[in-house]
């Protein structure tokens, strides 16, 4: 997990380009989603964190976004996420 507030813009772009950053999350709400999610784009920089995989986000206690990850969210909501 990488916090947006400590990453420079160039380091963030490089991480996305290299595939090291695939998902973003809200550190306060414990929600993660895709980088293109409209809800995620609205959050404040100080609340945003980045993950290299869904597994990393889930292991840290984050849940899938109900907007951009509807299927994963429904599985999580119904208790099927491990």
ABEGO torsion letter per residue (X at the ends): XBBAAABBAAAAAAAAAAGABABBBBAAAGBBBBAABAAAAABBAAABBBBABAAAAAAAGBBBBAAABAAAAAAAAAGABX
